[in-house]
Amino acid sequence: MNDLSRLPARAIWSDDELLECVSVIPEVPHTATFAFQAPSGALFDFLPGQFLTLEIPVPGGLVHRTYTISSSPSRPRSLSITVKAQADSVGTRWMIDHLRPGMRLKVLGPAGVFSHLNHAAEKYLFISAGSGITPVMSMTTYMFDLGTVPDIVFVNCARSPSEIIFRERLEHMASRVPGIDLKWVVECPDNFRPWPGYRGMFNQLMLGLMAPDYLEREVFCCGPEPFMQAVREALAGLGYDMERYHQESFQAPAATEADVPALDDVVPEEGTQVEVTFAASGVTAKVAETDTILAAARAAGLNIPSGCTFGVCGTCKIKQLAGEVHMVHNGGISEDDIAAGYILACCSNPIGKVSVDV
């Protein structure tokens, strides 16, 4: 019988020891996972979702880049980061082109507060885009390794199915436990490969289909800021308690709770009265910011053609002449139309004085 008490105790790695790259695994295009070990044999102790800062020796000197740990502390003998090079990447591009097994780097950390272990809940909703999948991959692997059944709705958005990072690994985990519910969203399918999943941009309609009980779930979100803003607006517009929403920024991951930036999204305020002018009709109405332009028009006896009333069909598209609105649509208007000053009346709330061509 093995006696584990006779095994020598292993030290926990600290960032005064260089880390050695032990493997490089290609993922999707311009993306790779780098696994590291401590030459001393020390183990890694961190929270799933935390990040590291690497000193990268690019031509011209060192640069410091921050990456989320994509592996789980439940597998402490190695540590992995998964990086995606953008067109303007310097450090990440050097890693993909030059970092190979046997090379050693100075690594600082781990640090960060973006972890489900800091927000215990019975149910989770993980929403990510692109390489923002890395922290929630670490959290999901950690819960999978516990051997119990988690309750995770895992949503990831990518340009195409072939660009979904960790797809096979996540589908393997989901095939072993019933509590990992995967939802993929892509902008377009790959050529010659049928795609039965969601298509388009993440929106409120998708959220309701993916996780009907989203109000009961703790939400963790990571991705580009415009993506995270769209997620916040979708949740807030559906009455979600945003105190239970947590996000991690690509540009500035928070090392402590004090570093977590306050969200300053523009949202309609309960009880605030504003003025909407329907310029073509010569009518001005006092309405609440929480009323839509469509509701304000109907209350004033005006008709704006409409269909779905949920920002999908585009029937209620009108020209905004002045002021600011808060619009959370579900695909019924193009970015070109928005840039040209059009809004959907059914899902636009007036923020202050607004004038529309109705």
N, C-alpha and C positions, 0 to 999 in steps of 0.2 A: 504494500500500500504506500502511495506517495505521501510524504510528510511535508506539506507546504511550509511549515514553520522552519524547516531546515534551509530553505532557499535564502540566499543573501538578500538583504534589503537593498532596494535600488533608490538612488537619489532622484529627486525631482529636478528637471532641467530648469536652469535660470539663464537669463540672457547674457551672462558674462561668458558663456561658452558658445563658440561658433557652431552652426548647424551644417551638417553635410548632406548634400543632395544625394539621394539613393535611387531615385527613379524619376523618369519623365514620361507621363502618359498623355498622348494626344487625345483631345476630346473632340469638339466640333471645330470648324475652321477658325484659325487664329487663336485657339484656346488650348491650354494644356494644364495638367495637374502635376505639381512638383511635390514629391514626398521627401521629407527630411528625417534624419535621425541625429541624436546627440552622439558624438564620437565616444563619450564616456560611458554610454549605455543608459544614461538617465532617462526617466520616463517623463511624459508630458502631462501636465495638469492645467486644465483651463475650462472655461464654461463654453458649451456649444453656442456658437454665434459670435464669439470674440474674434479679435483681429490681431495681426502682427505687423510690425514695421520692418521692412528689409532695407539694408544698405546695399545698393546695387552699383557695381563698378563699371559704369558706362564710360565710353571715351570722353575725356575731359574732366573726369572726377566722379565722386560718389553722388548718387541721388537716393533719396529716401521715398519709398512707396509703401502704402498701407494696403494689406490684403486680408480678407476674412479667411479664417481657417475653415476649410471645407470638410476635413475629417472630424471624427468625434473623439472626445476624451475617454469614451468607453473602449477605445483602441489606442492605449497610451504609448505603445512602443515606437510609433512614428507619428508624424504630423504632416498634413498636406495643405497646400493652398492651390486654388484653381484660378488661373488668370486669363483674361481675354485682352488681346492687343487691339487698340483702336488705331485709327489712321494717324493720330498724333502722339501715340505712345512712345515713350523713351525707355523707361525702366522695364516695362512689361515686354516690349519688343526685344530688348536685350536678353531677357530671361528666355523667351521662346527660341531665340536664335542661337544663344551661347551657353546657357546654364545646362550642365550635364552632370550625370552621376560622378561622385568623387570630389566635386568642387564644394568649397565651404564659403558660407556667407555669415556676416554679422546680422543677427535678427533680434529685435527688441520686442518685448511683450511677454505674454499675451495681455491684452487690455480690452476694455469695452463692457457695456452694460446691456447690449442687445442680445438677450438670451431668454428663452422660455423659463429657465430656472429662476429667473428674477420675477416672474409673473405666473405663478402656479394657477392652472385652470384645468377643468375637466375636458374642455374641447378647445381646439386650436384651428385657426384659419391662416395658412401661410400663403402669401401672395407675392410673387416675384417676377422680375423680367430680366432676361439675359443673364449676365453673370451675377446678378442679385440673388440668384438661386443658392449661392454658396453658404450663407449663414443658416438658411432654413434646411439645407441639405444636412448640415452638421447636427441641427436640432432633431431632425427626423431620424437620422442614423442613431443618435443617442437613445431616442425613445424606442426604436426598433430593437436595439441591443439589450434593453432592459428585460425583454422576454415577455412583457405584459402587452395587452392590446391597447394601443393609443387611440385617440380620436382626432385625426388630422384631416382636414380638407386642404389639399396641396395644389395650389394654382400657380402655373408658370406660363409666362407669355414669351414668345419668341417670334422671329421673322418667319421661320419655316420649320417644319418638323425636324429637318436635318440639323437645325441649330439649337435644339433643346439639349442643354447640358445635363448630364447624368440621367438621361431618359431611361436607359436600360437598367441601370442600378436601382433607380426608384421603382421601376415596374417590377423588378425582382423582389424588392422588399414588400411592395403592395401585394404580390402574389403569395406571400408567406403569412401575412397577417391581414385581417379584414378591416383594420382601423386606419389604413392609409388610403385615402380616396384621392386619386390623381385626376387633375383637370388640366389639359393642355390647351392653350390658345395660340393660334398662329395667324400672322397677317396674310399669308398665302401658302398653299401647299407646294410640295416639291413636284417638279415635272414628272409625269408618268407614274405618280404614286397617289392613289386615292387617299383622302384624308377625312375620316369620319368625325373628327373632333370639332372644337369651336374655331371659328374664323372671324377675324376682325380685331377691333380694339376692345379691351376689357371695359365692361360697362355694367350698369345696374341690372339689366335684364339677365346677363350672364351670371352675376352674383346670386340673384334669386334662384336660378336654376342649379347652380353648382352647390350652393350651401343654403338651403331654405331656412336653416336655423342659425344664420349668421349673427343674429342678435345675441345668441348665447355663447358665441365663440370669442376667444382672445385672438386678436389679429396682429400678425407680424408681417411687415411689408418691407421689401428692399428692391431697389431698381433706380433708374434715372429719375431725377426730380419731377419732370413732367408726368411720368407714369405714376409716381407716388401721389402727386397732386390729384390726378384723375381718380385714383383709388380712394383718397380721402373724401373727395367730393361725392363719389358714389355712395360711400358709407354714410356720410353726414346727411346726404339727401334722403336716405332711407331711415333716418332716426337712430343710427347706431351710436352707442355711448363711446365717444372718442377718447375717453379716459382709458379705454381698453385697447386702444390702437397704439402700436409701437412701430417705428421705422428706423432704418439705418441708411445713411447717406453714402453714396459712392465717394463724394469729395471730402466729407468731414465726419468720419465715424466718431461717436461720442465715447470718450475714455471713462467718464464718470457720469452719474445722473445730473450733476451740475452742468455738464457740457451738452446735454440734450437740448436742442433749440426748441423754443416755443413755436408752435404752429400758428402762423398768422394768415391763414387762408381767409379770403373774403367770403362771408356767409351771410344770408339774410338774418336779420335780428327780429325776434319776437317782439311785438308791440311797437315797432318803429314804423311811423307813417311817412310815406313819401308821395311825390307827385308824378303822375304819368300823363304825358300829353300825347294825344292821338292827333297828330298834326293835320293829316288830310281831312279829318272830320271836324276839326276845331273844338275838340272836347278835351277837357283836363279833369282828371279824377284823383282823389286822395285814396290811396290804398296802403295796405301793410306790405312791408318788404317780403313777407312770407307768401304773399299772393303772386301768382304768375301773371305775366302780361296778358295771357289769354283770359284768365279769370277776371282781371281788371277790365278788359274790353267788354266781356259779357255783362259784367255788373253795370257798365256804363251804357248798355243797350247797343253795343257795336258788335258786328259779326266779323270774326277772323276765321276763315275756313280751317277746319282741323279734322284730324282723323283719330290717331292712336292716343293722343294726349300724353305720350310718354317719351317723346323725342326720337321716335323711330321712323315714322313715315315721311316727315318733312313737309306735310301739307300746310302747316301753320308758319312757314318761313316768311318773315317780314324784314323790312329795312329798319335798322336802328339809326336814328338821326343824331342823337346826343345822349350823353350820360353813360352810366355803367350798369350792366346787368350781370347776374350770376347765372350762368347757363350750364346745366348738367344734362347733356343729351346722350342718346343711345345709338348714335350712328346716322341720324336723319339729316345731317348737314355736313357739308365738306369743309375742310380747312380753308379752301379758297373762298368759299362763301363767307365764312367767319371773318377772314381777312378783309373781305369787301364790305363788311359791316352788317351782314345779315344775322338774324337770330331766329330761334324757334320759340314762338310765343308760349307754347305749352309748358316749356321747361326753363323759362327765363324769369328770374325774379329781379325787380328793380332795386338797385342800390343807390339811394338818393334820387334826384330828379332825372327822369328819363323821357326822351321824346322818340316816338316811332312813327313810321309812315303808314298810318291806318286811317 
